[in-house]
Amino acid sequence: MSKKNQKKIAEKPPDVQDVQTYLTVAAKPSRYPLRKFCSVRVFVSAYACKKCGMKYCSLKKQDV
């Protein structure tokens, strides 16, 4: 075994808390408000059902 490899093995392993993984990485919260989309046509919604809260984009889609 070379001296270079021995030094690497002897070094302290990295602190696990500082390593970012797929499960620990996170993004900052958005500075923009959430966008609401129509449940029927996936357009930006302006209305919501009073009973269930389903979003829709026009009054014509209210009955769907």
N, CA, C and O atoms as CSV, one atom per row, in Angstrom:
chain,resi,resn,atom,element,x,y,z
A,1,MET,N,N,0.849,-1.169,0.000
A,1,MET,CA,C,0.000,0.000,0.000
A,1,MET,C,C,0.899,1.237,0.000
A,1,MET,O,O,1.871,1.305,0.751
A,2,SER,N,N,0.573,2.193,-0.829
A,2,SER,CA,C,1.407,3.393,-0.919
A,2,SER,C,C,1.147,4.325,0.265
A,2,SER,O,O,0.126,4.226,0.946
A,3,LYS,N,N,2.088,5.222,0.487
A,3,LYS,CA,C,1.965,6.170,1.592
A,3,LYS,C,C,0.773,7.102,1.377
A,3,LYS,O,O,0.110,7.514,2.329
A,4,LYS,N,N,0.515,7.424,0.120
A,4,LYS,CA,C,-0.608,8.316,-0.198
A,4,LYS,C,C,-1.934,7.667,0.227
A,4,LYS,O,O,-2.798,8.322,0.810
A,5,ASN,N,N,-2.078,6.385,-0.072
A,5,ASN,CA,C,-3.298,5.673,0.312
A,5,ASN,C,C,-3.399,5.519,1.823
A,5,ASN,O,O,-4.492,5.612,2.383
A,6,GLN,N,N,-2.274,5.285,2.486
A,6,GLN,CA,C,-2.280,5.150,3.939
A,6,GLN,C,C,-2.718,6.460,4.603
A,6,GLN,O,O,-3.452,6.442,5.591
A,7,LYS,N,N,-2.267,7.595,4.056
A,7,LYS,CA,C,-2.661,8.889,4.601
A,7,LYS,C,C,-4.168,9.097,4.452
A,7,LYS,O,O,-4.830,9.584,5.369
A,8,LYS,N,N,-4.696,8.728,3.300
A,8,LYS,CA,C,-6.136,8.876,3.067
A,8,LYS,C,C,-6.941,8.032,4.048
A,8,LYS,O,O,-7.958,8.482,4.576
A,9,ILE,N,N,-6.484,6.821,4.287
A,9,ILE,CA,C,-7.182,5.925,5.204
A,9,ILE,C,C,-7.095,6.460,6.635
A,9,ILE,O,O,-8.055,6.345,7.397
A,10,ALA,N,N,-5.963,7.037,6.998
A,10,ALA,CA,C,-5.757,7.539,8.352
A,10,ALA,C,C,-6.508,8.841,8.614
A,10,ALA,O,O,-6.771,9.178,9.769
A,11,GLU,N,N,-6.858,9.577,7.558
A,11,GLU,CA,C,-7.575,10.839,7.739
A,11,GLU,C,C,-8.943,10.600,8.363
A,11,GLU,O,O,-9.543,9.536,8.213
A,12,LYS,N,N,-9.406,11.604,9.052
A,12,LYS,CA,C,-10.728,11.527,9.667
A,12,LYS,C,C,-11.787,11.505,8.550
A,12,LYS,O,O,-11.704,12.301,7.615
A,13,PRO,N,N,-12.768,10.616,8.636
A,13,PRO,CA,C,-13.812,10.585,7.607
A,13,PRO,C,C,-14.650,11.869,7.650
A,13,PRO,O,O,-14.743,12.504,8.700
A,14,PRO,N,N,-15.254,12.254,6.537
A,14,PRO,CA,C,-16.048,13.489,6.528
A,14,PRO,C,C,-17.234,13.381,7.481
A,14,PRO,O,O,-17.785,12.300,7.690
A,15,ASP,N,N,-17.612,14.510,8.050
A,15,ASP,CA,C,-18.756,14.545,8.962
A,15,ASP,C,C,-20.026,14.255,8.165
A,15,ASP,O,O,-20.317,14.932,7.179
A,16,VAL,N,N,-20.761,13.266,8.589
A,16,VAL,CA,C,-21.948,12.821,7.854
A,16,VAL,C,C,-23.010,13.915,7.805
A,16,VAL,O,O,-23.773,13.983,6.841
A,17,GLN,N,N,-23.075,14.758,8.807
A,17,GLN,CA,C,-24.094,15.805,8.833
A,17,GLN,C,C,-23.857,16.859,7.755
A,17,GLN,O,O,-24.808,17.512,7.325
A,18,ASP,N,N,-22.622,17.041,7.310
A,18,ASP,CA,C,-22.305,18.046,6.305
A,18,ASP,C,C,-22.520,17.556,4.882
A,18,ASP,O,O,-22.513,18.362,3.951
A,19,VAL,N,N,-22.709,16.262,4.689
A,19,VAL,CA,C,-22.868,15.698,3.352
A,19,VAL,C,C,-24.333,15.784,2.939
A,19,VAL,O,O,-25.218,15.323,3.660
A,20,GLN,N,N,-24.584,16.384,1.766
A,20,GLN,CA,C,-25.956,16.477,1.275
A,20,GLN,C,C,-26.266,15.264,0.416
A,20,GLN,O,O,-25.475,14.873,-0.443
A,21,THR,N,N,-27.423,14.678,0.661
A,21,THR,CA,C,-27.857,13.525,-0.110
A,21,THR,C,C,-29.191,13.840,-0.757
A,21,THR,O,O,-29.748,14.918,-0.551
A,22,TYR,N,N,-29.698,12.915,-1.530
A,22,TYR,CA,C,-30.994,13.068,-2.184
A,22,TYR,C,C,-32.092,13.306,-1.155
A,22,TYR,O,O,-33.035,14.050,-1.425
A,23,LEU,N,N,-31.990,12.696,0.006
A,23,LEU,CA,C,-33.036,12.811,1.019
A,23,LEU,C,C,-32.906,14.064,1.883
A,23,LEU,O,O,-33.887,14.485,2.497
A,24,THR,N,N,-31.722,14.668,1.945
A,24,THR,CA,C,-31.529,15.810,2.832
A,24,THR,C,C,-31.495,17.152,2.115
A,24,THR,O,O,-31.638,18.187,2.767
A,25,VAL,N,N,-31.314,17.173,0.820
A,25,VAL,CA,C,-31.223,18.436,0.096
A,25,VAL,C,C,-32.605,19.092,0.025
A,25,VAL,O,O,-33.617,18.402,-0.097
A,26,ALA,N,N,-32.641,20.413,0.102
A,26,ALA,CA,C,-33.911,21.142,0.054
A,26,ALA,C,C,-33.684,22.508,-0.586
A,26,ALA,O,O,-32.585,23.060,-0.520
A,27,ALA,N,N,-34.720,23.040,-1.196
A,27,ALA,CA,C,-34.661,24.365,-1.807
A,27,ALA,C,C,-35.278,25.389,-0.862
A,27,ALA,O,O,-36.061,25.043,0.022
A,28,LYS,N,N,-34.920,26.633,-1.060
A,28,LYS,CA,C,-35.506,27.707,-0.272
A,28,LYS,C,C,-36.979,27.858,-0.658
A,28,LYS,O,O,-37.356,27.518,-1.779
A,29,PRO,N,N,-37.804,28.356,0.241
A,29,PRO,CA,C,-39.206,28.605,-0.119
A,29,PRO,C,C,-39.282,29.652,-1.234
A,29,PRO,O,O,-38.452,30.559,-1.300
A,30,SER,N,N,-40.263,29.521,-2.091
A,30,SER,CA,C,-40.430,30.457,-3.200
A,30,SER,C,C,-40.836,31.826,-2.679
A,30,SER,O,O,-41.568,31.936,-1.695
A,31,ARG,N,N,-40.361,32.852,-3.338
A,31,ARG,CA,C,-40.772,34.201,-2.944
A,31,ARG,C,C,-42.041,34.628,-3.672
A,31,ARG,O,O,-42.569,35.713,-3.428
A,32,TYR,N,N,-42.526,33.772,-4.565
A,32,TYR,CA,C,-43.749,34.046,-5.311
A,32,TYR,C,C,-44.911,33.264,-4.707
A,32,TYR,O,O,-44.700,32.192,-4.139
A,33,PRO,N,N,-46.135,33.782,-4.820
A,33,PRO,CA,C,-47.287,33.043,-4.279
A,33,PRO,C,C,-47.567,31.783,-5.092
A,33,PRO,O,O,-47.182,31.686,-6.257
A,34,LEU,N,N,-48.244,30.817,-4.463
A,34,LEU,CA,C,-48.608,29.588,-5.164
A,34,LEU,C,C,-49.567,29.896,-6.303
A,34,LEU,O,O,-50.433,30.763,-6.183
A,35,ARG,N,N,-49.406,29.183,-7.402
A,35,ARG,CA,C,-50.322,29.345,-8.535
A,35,ARG,C,C,-51.383,28.262,-8.454
A,35,ARG,O,O,-51.087,27.110,-8.135
A,36,LYS,N,N,-52.610,28.637,-8.743
A,36,LYS,CA,C,-53.726,27.698,-8.676
A,36,LYS,C,C,-54.163,27.374,-10.095
A,36,LYS,O,O,-54.354,28.276,-10.911
A,37,PHE,N,N,-54.324,26.083,-10.393
A,37,PHE,CA,C,-54.675,25.645,-11.734
A,37,PHE,C,C,-56.031,24.976,-11.759
A,37,PHE,O,O,-56.450,24.345,-10.789
A,38,CYS,N,N,-56.713,25.125,-12.892
A,38,CYS,CA,C,-58.020,24.521,-13.129
A,38,CYS,C,C,-57.881,22.998,-13.110
A,38,CYS,O,O,-56.975,22.445,-13.733
A,39,SER,N,N,-58.776,22.328,-12.397
A,39,SER,CA,C,-58.743,20.867,-12.312
A,39,SER,C,C,-59.216,20.211,-13.601
A,39,SER,O,O,-58.935,19.034,-13.829
A,40,VAL,N,N,-59.927,20.949,-14.448
A,40,VAL,CA,C,-60.482,20.390,-15.678
A,40,VAL,C,C,-59.530,20.585,-16.850
A,40,VAL,O,O,-59.208,19.626,-17.551
A,41,ARG,N,N,-59.072,21.830,-17.073
A,41,ARG,CA,C,-58.274,22.135,-18.260
A,41,ARG,C,C,-56.836,22.527,-17.960
A,41,ARG,O,O,-56.079,22.777,-18.898
A,42,VAL,N,N,-56.434,22.590,-16.736
A,42,VAL,CA,C,-55.076,22.928,-16.284
A,42,VAL,C,C,-54.663,24.340,-16.711
A,42,VAL,O,O,-53.482,24.596,-16.945
A,43,PHE,N,N,-55.625,25.249,-16.813
A,43,PHE,CA,C,-55.335,26.665,-17.001
A,43,PHE,C,C,-55.267,27.304,-15.615
A,43,PHE,O,O,-55.630,26.679,-14.618
A,44,VAL,N,N,-54.802,28.546,-15.559
A,44,VAL,CA,C,-54.799,29.259,-14.284
A,44,VAL,C,C,-56.246,29.435,-13.846
A,44,VAL,O,O,-57.084,29.870,-14.635
A,45,SER,N,N,-56.544,29.105,-12.607
A,45,SER,CA,C,-57.934,29.152,-12.142
A,45,SER,C,C,-58.240,30.465,-11.434
A,45,SER,O,O,-57.387,31.060,-10.775
A,46,ALA,N,N,-59.477,30.889,-11.595
A,46,ALA,CA,C,-59.939,32.101,-10.922
A,46,ALA,C,C,-61.033,31.784,-9.917
A,46,ALA,O,O,-61.391,32.634,-9.102
A,47,TYR,N,N,-61.570,30.565,-9.966
A,47,TYR,CA,C,-62.711,30.197,-9.131
A,47,TYR,C,C,-62.430,28.889,-8.394
A,47,TYR,O,O,-61.556,28.111,-8.778
A,48,ALA,N,N,-63.196,28.670,-7.326
A,48,ALA,CA,C,-63.099,27.415,-6.581
A,48,ALA,C,C,-64.492,26.998,-6.144
A,48,ALA,O,O,-65.321,27.843,-5.805
A,49,CYS,N,N,-64.753,25.695,-6.151
A,49,CYS,CA,C,-66.028,25.141,-5.713
A,49,CYS,C,C,-66.197,25.400,-4.212
A,49,CYS,O,O,-65.275,25.175,-3.429
A,50,LYS,N,N,-67.358,25.864,-3.832
A,50,LYS,CA,C,-67.603,26.161,-2.413
A,50,LYS,C,C,-67.751,24.889,-1.579
A,50,LYS,O,O,-67.497,24.911,-0.375
A,51,LYS,N,N,-68.160,23.781,-2.205
A,51,LYS,CA,C,-68.353,22.523,-1.469
A,51,LYS,C,C,-67.040,21.772,-1.261
A,51,LYS,O,O,-66.704,21.387,-0.141
A,52,CYS,N,N,-66.295,21.568,-2.367
A,52,CYS,CA,C,-65.111,20.697,-2.273
A,52,CYS,C,C,-63.779,21.430,-2.436
A,52,CYS,O,O,-62.731,20.864,-2.124
A,53,GLY,N,N,-63.794,22.676,-2.918
A,53,GLY,CA,C,-62.557,23.426,-3.093
A,53,GLY,C,C,-61.863,23.184,-4.420
A,53,GLY,O,O,-60.778,23.719,-4.647
A,54,MET,N,N,-62.469,22.378,-5.321
A,54,MET,CA,C,-61.870,22.107,-6.628
A,54,MET,C,C,-61.762,23.412,-7.416
A,54,MET,O,O,-62.708,24.199,-7.454
A,55,LYS,N,N,-60.626,23.636,-8.035
A,55,LYS,CA,C,-60.386,24.851,-8.804
A,55,LYS,C,C,-60.888,24.688,-10.232
A,55,LYS,O,O,-60.822,23.596,-10.798
A,56,TYR,N,N,-61.394,25.785,-10.819
A,56,TYR,CA,C,-61.787,25.775,-12.228
A,56,TYR,C,C,-61.545,27.158,-12.807
A,56,TYR,O,O,-61.493,28.148,-12.078
A,57,CYS,N,N,-61.394,27.216,-14.147
A,57,CYS,CA,C,-60.947,28.444,-14.792
A,57,CYS,C,C,-62.078,29.331,-15.293
A,57,CYS,O,O,-61.870,30.528,-15.490
A,58,SER,N,N,-63.259,28.782,-15.502
A,58,SER,CA,C,-64.370,29.606,-15.978
A,58,SER,C,C,-65.668,29.108,-15.366
A,58,SER,O,O,-65.755,27.976,-14.892
A,59,LEU,N,N,-66.658,29.957,-15.384
A,59,LEU,CA,C,-67.946,29.587,-14.796
A,59,LEU,C,C,-68.611,28.458,-15.569
A,59,LEU,O,O,-69.442,27.744,-15.008
A,60,LYS,N,N,-68.265,28.276,-16.855
A,60,LYS,CA,C,-68.809,27.170,-17.650
A,60,LYS,C,C,-68.358,25.821,-17.082
A,60,LYS,O,O,-69.096,24.840,-17.169
A,61,LYS,N,N,-67.171,25.764,-16.507
A,61,LYS,CA,C,-66.613,24.507,-15.980
A,61,LYS,C,C,-67.111,24.199,-14.570
A,61,LYS,O,O,-66.787,23.148,-14.018
A,62,GLN,N,N,-67.885,25.092,-13.989
A,62,GLN,CA,C,-68.352,24.921,-12.616
A,62,GLN,C,C,-69.190,23.660,-12.444
A,62,GLN,O,O,-69.147,23.034,-11.385
A,63,ASP,N,N,-69.950,23.279,-13.465
A,63,ASP,CA,C,-70.838,22.123,-13.361
A,63,ASP,C,C,-70.128,20.788,-13.547
A,63,ASP,O,O,-70.725,19.739,-13.307
A,64,VAL,N,N,-68.865,20.804,-13.970
A,64,VAL,CA,C,-68.138,19.556,-14.251
A,64,VAL,C,C,-67.802,18.835,-12.971
A,64,VAL,O,O,-67.192,17.766,-13.006
